[in-house]
Structure formats: structure tokens, C-alpha cells
Amino acid sequence: MFENPVAEPSVMVACDLDRTLIYSANAMKLDAPDHDAPSMVVSEVYGGVPLSFMTRAAEGLLGDLVREAMFVPVTTRTKEQFHRVRIPGRGRGYAVTTNGAVLLHNGGPDREWGDHIRQTVEAHCAPLTEVLDHLAGAGAVEAILRVRSAEDVFVYSIVNREDLSPQYLENLTGWCHERGWSTSLQGRKLYCVPSPVTKESAVAEIRRRMPVDILVAAGDSKLDAGILELADRAIRPSHGELEQMAYKRDHLSVTSRSGILAGEEILHFALAHAGAAAKV
């Protein structure tokens, strides 16, 4: 269905960004005394304000990884939000944004993939306007503070977690499922996404195009579970939505640390598998 170019890497590392590699100040989980905090670098600036970070050690490890393997950032962020991120390897090779709806190659969108996703969603899912109206219309609940659409592909809401009842989430998940959509709650963001729009579908397409022998994947949320399932080797941090779900698989490792220090552990894991493959 799509062009099948040839490239050299035998190991592909598909890695989520937020709360996996990069962290906001509220997600760092720094429990040690301030004078023992790791040295950090800014990974994202928004409105002139530093927004996301990684440890200096993690930045060095990622620099090593992009030289050893094919590194593919995989994020729910929109293209615009992704372009704010400054990490080693960004803008080179493939990247997945908008939860899989957008496939970037050397910084530019793959139009053929975008057309494929749009046609699939139109054929199998309720329109985005119906979901927006359900969340923000007459039946809206006070716990949902703001509702936004991402590139006219999916919907995300800023919520008050304390006031968001489990019953509402259960009902919303069932309502979305009947209409070909799925849900995910990550921190203060509640996502409603068309079921065909997945990170794993985009990663599988990259793997179809490239001569990849081993796929390593990392992620922390329910929206990352698909790439973890697809991978030959996988790792998740010991925090986040998958941790709350007690998500386990035979080929899946879990970091011993949580928060920003888990990012270092994830990169050590990926580098170990990239190095092992190089010796085969």
C-alpha cells in the first residue's frame, strides 16, 4: 500500500515522550533532598517558559542511542506541540505524533499515511463533533474544565481529577466504544480518540517500511500499551496509567525508579538491546 524504502538500522526504539522521556516539574517525583537532585536540561519551552525537562544524564544516553539505533519518538502531542521539543534525534528519520494520525519523516508529514488514517476514521467512527458535543454540551459535568480538539483528529479535556467520578469514566468509555472511540486518562488530561488512530499502527507501518530486526518500545499510558504489545522488548516506568492498571507482559520490564529518573533507566534498557543486537 505504501512506499517501501531501504535503510540500515536493525534496531528500532519507539518511545513515548511525556512522563517517559521528558517530564514537567509536577511529574518529576524528586524525593531526595534538593542538593541531591540530578542535573537537568530543558527539553521544551512554551511561551518563553521552560515546560519539560530530562536529566543531563538522560540527554547524553539519548544522544548515544540515536547513534546506535533507529530512534522514533511516539507521542500523543500534535505536530505543533512536538516541534517545541528539543531532544537528540528530533527532526531526523521517523516520528509519530497526534497519537499515530501523523507520521513525520525528516520533519515533514507523510501525506499518504494521513490520507489512510482519515479515510479509515471516516468509515468506522462517529464524527469528532459528536464527541465534542457529548463532552462539552448539555450533558457536560463540572469536573471537565476545558475541552479541545487536536488537529481535528481527537479530543482531550483538562479535568479536575478529584471531582471526576469513576462512574462517569466508565459510562464515557462505554459511550465512546459504541461509536468507535477509546478513552485514556493521563494526569489531568482525559483523551477520547478514534479507535483506528493508534501509536502502534503508525509504528507498525514504519517497521513495514524499514529493515528492523528488533523493536524496543517504552511508554507509560494506556495509549502506549499497543506499542508495548507490538515490541519484541518493552519497558514502562513504575508510574502512570499503566502502573495504576498493574499492566504486565512477559516481554515487558518495569523501571525500579519512578519520575524523571525512570527516563534514564529506560534509555539504559534501550541502549543495552541496541548494543546486544550490534554484536550478533
C-alpha positions, 0 to 999 in steps of 0.5 A: 500500500505504501512506499517501501524504502531501504535503510540500515538500522536493525534496531528500532526504539519507539518511545513515548515522550511525556512522563517517559522521556521528558517530564514537567516539574509536577511529574518529576517525583524528586524525593531526595533532598534538593542538593541531591537532585540530578542535573537537568536540561530543558527539553521544551519551552512554551511561551518563553517558559521552560515546560519539560525537562530530562536529566543531563544524564538522560540527554547524553544516553539519548544522544548515544542511542540515536547513534546506535539505533533507529530512534522514533519518538511516539507521542500523543502531542500534535505536530505543533506541540512536538516541534517545541521539543528539543531532544537528540534525534528530533527532526531526523528519520521517523516520528509519530505524533497526534497519537499515530494520525501523523507520521513525520519523516525528516520533519515533514508529514507523510501525506499518504499515511494521513490520507489512510488514517482519515479515510479509515476514521471516516468509515468506522467512527462517529464524527469528532463533533459528536464527541465534542458535543457529548463532552462539552454540551448539555450533558457536560459535568463540572469536573471537565474544565476545558475541552479541545480538539487536536488537529481535528483528529481527537479530543482531550479535556483538562479535568479536575481529577478529584471531582471526576467520578469513576462512574462517569469514566466508565459510562464515557468509555462505554459511550465512546466504544459504541461509536468507535472511540477509546478513552485514556486518562493521563494526569489531568488530561482525559483523551477520547480518540478514534479507535483506528488512530493508534501509536502502534499502527503508525509504528507498525507501518514504519517497521513495514517500511524499514529493515528492523530486526528488533523493536524496543518500545517504552511508554507509560499510558494506556495509549502506549500499551499497543506499542508495548504489545507490538515490541519484541522488548518493552519497558514502562516506568513504575508510574502512570496509567499503566502502573495504576492498571498493574499492566504486565507482559512477559516481554515487558520490564518495569523501571525500579525508579519512578519520575524523571529518573525512570527516563534514564533507566529506560534509555539504559534498557534501550541502549543495552538491546541496541548494543546486544543486537550490534554484536550478533 
